[in-house]
């Protein structure tokens, strides 16, 4: 069953301040798929679930990282993640590391 996008992908991509190429990498699809989804192609159920999770991550991330800095933070290598960029961790299915970081920052736990 397909889910209507209502430009969900484009809206989220702008909130994350990432390119279509980076968004494709994060969601595990091709850049062409992102272009098609932003043009109105319905989301598959699988992509829809990943977009929902990414939207939740963006909302919580914006509480600990300035919204204007999220795109840069996502795409730059980060020592806290052994030099991996957070976007690469998401693409590798290691988003739990980002959730842990958000939890630690919000609860005042130092690493």
Backbone bond lengths (Angstrom), bond angles and torsions (degrees), N, CA, C in turn:
res aa  C-N    CA-C-N  psi(-1)  N-CA   C-N-CA  omega(-1)  CA-C   N-CA-C  phi
1 X - - - 1.463 - - 1.525 109.42 -
2 X 1.304 116.84 127.59 1.466 122.00 -179.34 1.530 109.70 -87.29
3 X 1.320 114.93 149.77 1.456 122.16 -179.97 1.527 107.67 -115.10
4 X 1.329 117.58 132.14 1.466 120.48 179.38 1.526 110.36 -65.01
5 X 1.330 116.14 142.73 1.459 119.19 -176.04 1.520 112.78 -86.78
6 X 1.327 117.34 -36.35 1.464 121.72 -171.04 1.535 109.44 42.91
7 X 1.335 114.90 43.27 1.462 123.09 -179.86 1.526 112.95 60.46
8 X 1.306 116.75 27.94 1.472 121.67 177.87 1.518 111.84 -57.05
9 X 1.315 115.61 -42.16 1.464 120.27 -178.43 1.520 110.02 -64.50
10 X 1.315 116.18 -49.56 1.465 119.97 -178.14 1.529 111.30 -63.37
11 X 1.322 116.63 -43.06 1.461 120.53 179.14 1.524 110.56 -60.58
12 X 1.327 116.72 -46.86 1.456 120.74 179.79 1.525 111.10 -65.60
13 X 1.311 116.59 -41.12 1.469 120.25 179.71 1.523 110.67 -60.37
14 X 1.326 116.62 -39.78 1.467 119.92 178.15 1.528 111.22 -69.92
15 X 1.325 117.63 -37.76 1.468 119.89 176.33 1.521 110.61 -62.27
16 X 1.335 116.00 -38.56 1.458 120.69 178.96 1.522 111.89 -79.01
17 X 1.330 116.29 -16.13 1.468 122.84 -178.99 1.536 110.81 57.78
18 X 1.345 115.04 51.04 1.460 120.30 177.65 1.530 109.70 -124.45
19 X 1.310 114.88 159.22 1.462 121.14 178.31 1.530 110.06 -75.77
20 X 1.325 115.35 168.36 1.459 119.62 175.58 1.532 110.23 -62.08
21 X 1.322 116.47 -35.51 1.464 120.49 179.35 1.525 111.07 -63.22
22 X 1.330 117.24 -45.06 1.462 121.11 179.17 1.531 110.10 -67.10
23 X 1.320 117.30 -41.94 1.463 120.92 178.66 1.527 110.09 -59.86
24 X 1.318 116.56 -41.34 1.466 120.71 178.27 1.526 110.55 -61.50
25 X 1.318 116.57 -44.25 1.468 120.99 179.38 1.523 110.80 -61.55
26 X 1.326 116.50 -45.44 1.462 121.43 -179.18 1.530 110.96 -61.51
27 X 1.331 116.95 -41.97 1.464 120.73 -176.29 1.521 113.25 -86.61
28 X 1.334 117.01 -8.18 1.458 119.91 179.29 1.514 113.71 73.23
29 X 1.336 115.55 35.41 1.463 121.28 177.83 1.524 108.66 -129.58
30 X 1.310 116.69 176.75 1.456 119.70 177.65 1.530 110.68 -83.03
31 X 1.305 115.14 160.37 1.463 120.04 176.12 1.530 109.92 -61.57
32 X 1.327 116.72 -35.81 1.471 121.44 178.12 1.526 109.81 -60.79
33 X 1.327 117.38 -39.26 1.464 120.95 178.59 1.528 110.39 -62.70
34 X 1.333 116.79 -41.74 1.472 120.30 178.10 1.526 109.82 -61.77
35 X 1.324 116.48 -44.91 1.469 120.40 178.86 1.527 109.88 -58.75
36 X 1.325 116.69 -45.70 1.472 120.76 179.93 1.528 111.66 -64.29
37 X 1.332 116.59 -41.68 1.462 119.76 179.54 1.521 111.25 -65.41
38 X 1.325 116.51 -39.52 1.465 119.38 178.37 1.531 111.04 -68.33
39 X 1.331 116.21 -23.70 1.468 120.49 178.02 1.526 111.94 -84.15
40 X 1.343 116.69 -3.54 1.453 119.49 174.66 1.515 116.34 116.83
41 X 1.336 118.56 -1.09 1.466 119.32 176.55 1.527 108.81 -61.80
42 X 1.330 117.55 134.69 1.463 119.86 -179.14 1.531 111.98 -63.07
43 X 1.325 115.14 146.97 1.459 121.50 176.46 1.523 109.63 -75.46
44 X 1.313 116.32 139.97 1.460 119.01 170.42 1.525 106.97 -72.36
45 X 1.301 116.39 166.16 1.459 119.52 -179.95 1.529 111.16 -61.84
46 X 1.330 116.76 -41.21 1.464 120.87 -179.66 1.515 112.74 -64.13
47 X 1.313 116.78 -46.58 1.467 120.31 178.14 1.524 109.58 -65.59
48 X 1.314 116.80 -38.50 1.460 120.65 178.64 1.519 112.16 -58.70
49 X 1.344 116.50 -41.29 1.470 120.09 177.33 1.523 110.70 -64.41
50 X 1.344 117.30 -42.35 1.466 120.07 -179.79 1.523 110.54 -65.70
51 X 1.329 117.11 -38.19 1.468 120.82 178.71 1.525 110.19 -65.76
52 X 1.317 117.34 -40.82 1.466 120.75 178.33 1.525 110.49 -61.62
53 X 1.332 116.98 -44.92 1.465 121.32 178.16 1.531 110.94 -63.12
54 X 1.324 116.69 -42.34 1.455 120.94 179.95 1.527 111.10 -66.63
55 X 1.315 116.61 -35.47 1.462 120.94 177.06 1.536 110.01 -64.90
56 X 1.327 117.08 -42.54 1.473 120.94 176.49 1.521 110.41 -62.06
57 X 1.327 116.29 -42.98 1.462 120.81 179.15 1.527 110.27 -61.39
58 X 1.321 117.12 -44.58 1.470 121.22 179.95 1.519 110.99 -60.25
59 X 1.331 116.98 -43.80 1.473 120.28 -179.64 1.526 111.10 -60.90
60 X 1.334 117.10 -45.91 1.462 119.63 -179.35 1.522 111.63 -73.28
61 X 1.317 116.46 -36.37 1.461 120.64 178.67 1.529 110.80 -62.29
62 X 1.333 116.50 -37.08 1.464 119.91 -178.62 1.537 111.85 -67.82
63 X 1.318 117.22 -10.74 1.464 120.81 176.50 1.526 111.86 -85.22
64 X 1.342 116.93 -15.29 1.469 119.64 -178.62 1.533 113.20 -123.21
65 X 1.330 116.79 -13.33 1.465 121.82 177.31 1.528 106.81 -127.94
66 X 1.338 116.67 133.24 1.468 119.57 177.99 1.525 109.81 -53.68
67 X 1.314 117.39 133.52 1.468 121.83 -177.52 1.520 112.36 -51.70
68 X 1.347 116.63 -39.53 1.462 120.81 -178.45 1.526 112.13 -69.06
69 X 1.317 117.77 -15.92 1.465 121.50 -176.67 1.528 113.34 -102.79
70 X 1.327 117.85 -5.81 1.459 120.64 -174.94 1.523 112.29 -60.28
71 X 1.333 118.06 -46.39 1.462 120.75 -178.46 1.513 112.47 -58.02
72 X 1.303 116.10 -46.74 1.464 120.58 178.87 1.526 110.33 -65.54
73 X 1.323 117.44 -43.10 1.454 121.46 -179.98 1.531 110.60 -61.36
74 X 1.331 117.02 -40.68 1.460 120.66 -179.09 1.523 113.13 -64.86
75 X 1.326 116.90 -33.15 1.465 119.98 -169.91 1.523 114.82 -101.53
76 X 1.318 117.97 -7.69 1.463 119.75 -179.38 1.523 111.02 -97.71
77 X 1.333 116.80 143.00 1.467 119.79 175.17 1.525 109.79 -55.38
78 X 1.330 115.64 142.50 1.455 120.69 -174.27 1.526 108.83 -129.66
79 X 1.327 116.63 123.08 1.461 121.32 -179.88 1.531 112.37 -58.71
80 X 1.328 116.44 -31.54 1.466 119.86 -179.99 1.523 111.80 -64.22
81 X 1.329 116.25 -19.29 1.464 121.59 -179.93 1.528 110.66 -117.17
82 X 1.324 115.85 37.30 1.476 122.21 179.16 1.524 112.69 54.29
83 X 1.327 115.98 37.23 1.457 121.06 176.58 1.513 115.20 85.42
84 X 1.325 118.16 -4.06 1.465 120.49 176.54 1.522 109.83 -77.68
85 X 1.321 116.46 146.56 1.456 121.23 171.43 1.530 107.51 -78.32
86 X 1.324 117.91 141.87 1.461 119.75 178.44 1.540 113.49 -53.77
87 X 1.325 118.30 -36.09 1.471 120.70 177.89 1.521 110.80 -60.85
88 X 1.335 116.67 -37.07 1.463 119.98 178.54 1.521 111.18 -68.56
89 X 1.330 116.88 -35.60 1.462 119.76 176.86 1.524 110.78 -63.28
90 X 1.325 116.22 -42.19 1.466 120.27 177.94 1.525 109.15 -61.01
91 X 1.336 116.39 -46.36 1.465 121.19 -178.94 1.527 111.72 -61.93
92 X 1.329 116.94 -32.09 1.470 121.71 -179.48 1.529 112.52 -84.95
93 X 1.339 116.48 1.03 1.464 119.40 -179.50 1.520 113.65 79.48
94 X 1.335 116.54 20.95 1.466 120.69 -178.79 1.532 111.40 -107.82
95 X 1.328 115.75 35.35 1.457 120.90 -177.86 1.523 111.38 -62.77
96 X 1.346 117.73 -21.25 1.458 120.18 178.61 1.529 111.85 -59.35
97 X 1.333 117.38 -28.78 1.474 120.21 176.70 1.530 111.14 -65.65
98 X 1.326 116.40 -35.61 1.469 120.05 178.17 1.523 110.44 -72.24
99 X 1.338 116.28 -40.26 1.464 119.36 177.52 1.525 110.18 -61.78
100 X 1.329 117.17 -39.33 1.460 121.34 178.62 1.531 110.37 -62.74
101 X 1.343 116.14 -43.84 1.458 120.55 179.19 1.534 110.57 -61.77
102 X 1.332 116.59 -44.11 1.463 120.39 178.99 1.534 109.72 -61.56
103 X 1.328 116.70 -45.15 1.463 120.80 179.09 1.536 110.35 -59.39
104 X 1.332 116.17 -47.56 1.462 120.15 -178.52 1.523 110.98 -61.42
105 X 1.323 117.67 -43.89 1.466 120.55 -179.14 1.528 111.24 -66.44
106 X 1.311 116.60 -40.80 1.466 119.58 -178.86 1.520 112.59 -71.30
107 X 1.335 116.92 -28.23 1.464 119.41 -178.43 1.532 112.44 -95.83
108 X 1.332 116.82 -2.22 1.445 120.52 177.68 1.520 114.59 80.72
109 X 1.323 116.28 14.19 1.466 120.50 178.93 1.516 108.59 -78.16
110 X 1.324 116.91 128.29 1.460 118.76 178.27 1.518 108.96 -91.13
111 X 1.349 114.77 149.51 1.461 117.34 -178.35 1.500 111.59 -107.95
